[in-house]
Amino acid sequence: MRGVDSWEKALLLSRFALEKKAYDLILMEVREVTSIADYFIICSGRSDRQVQSIAQGIEENLSAMEIFPLSVEGASRGQWVLMDFSDVIVHVFYQPVREFYDLEGLWSHAPRVELPEPYSALASQFRIRTEERL
């Protein structure tokens, strides 16, 4: 599947992460604050195994659509998996590691994007952090 724009790719990546029960998923539009990507997706797993499963699910689903990451880092440890899809970068964290690195705070000047339905309803089911901390 060629010709997927960055918004469509961000939605697909979000969907595949949520299908693996990714917690506290947020989508940030970073194109105005950095040249490295258009969107960041940040989400969490409750164990290193779940982090690996989320990353694997994303990669398998997109490879079936002939969309491949430029790079995947950290998948073997399951603490912080970074998946670079060129215009969309996915960060899958083990929850305590996410809190330590606080990428949401580091990129707080980048606007958050509201996911459309049914993704927003699904994302709201998988919340372990309070809204003021997100």
C-alpha positions, -999 to +999 in steps of 0.1 A: +000+000+000+019+030-013+009+066-010-003+067+026+000+102+040+014+109+075-021+114+090-033+081+077-002+064+088-005+079+123-041+066+125-030+031+114-002+030+139-025+042+167-050+016+157-025-012+157-011-001+191-046+001+206-054-034+193-026-046+215-040-027+245-015+001+245-021+023+275-022+061+276-018+066+239-013+101+228-007+116+193+013+147+190+017+168+159+054+178+158+058+191+123+059+227+133+085+222+161+109+197+145+119+184+111+123+148+121+086+138+118+051+150+114+037+130+143+048+113+175+028+085+190+036+078+227+020+048+245+028+024+273+027-012+281+023-026+316+052-051+312+083-055+290+065-083+273+035-061+265+058-034+251+073-060+228+039-073+218+027-038+209+057-030+188+055-064+171+018-060+164+025-026+148+053-039+127+034-070+115+002-052+106+020-025+086+044-049+069+013-067+056+004-033+040+040-030+026+048-002+050+081-008+068+099+011+095+132+028+087+145+017+121+133-001+152+154+003+184+150-013+218+126-041+209+147-068+225+146-052+260+110-040+260+116-009+281+114+017+253+108+007+217+113+035+192+099+028+157+108+053+130+083+053+101+099+085+086+070+109+090+056+092+121+077+081+151+062+057+176+075+054+212+063+024+231+073+025+268+072+003+298+052+026+321+078+034+347+104+042+319+078+065+303+074+085+335+112+088+339+119+102+304+087+123+303+086+129+265+052+146+269+069+172+291+099+175+268+076+181+238+049+199+256+050+228+231+038+204+204+000+202+201-019+170+209-042+156+183-076+143+192-081+108+177-113+104+157-138+077+167-136+048+172-099+053+182-106+079+209-132+056+226-107+027+225-079+049+238-101+061+267-106+024+277-068+020+282-060+047+306-038+043+337-026+079+340-048+108+350-055+135+324-036+162+342-004+140+340-009+133+303 
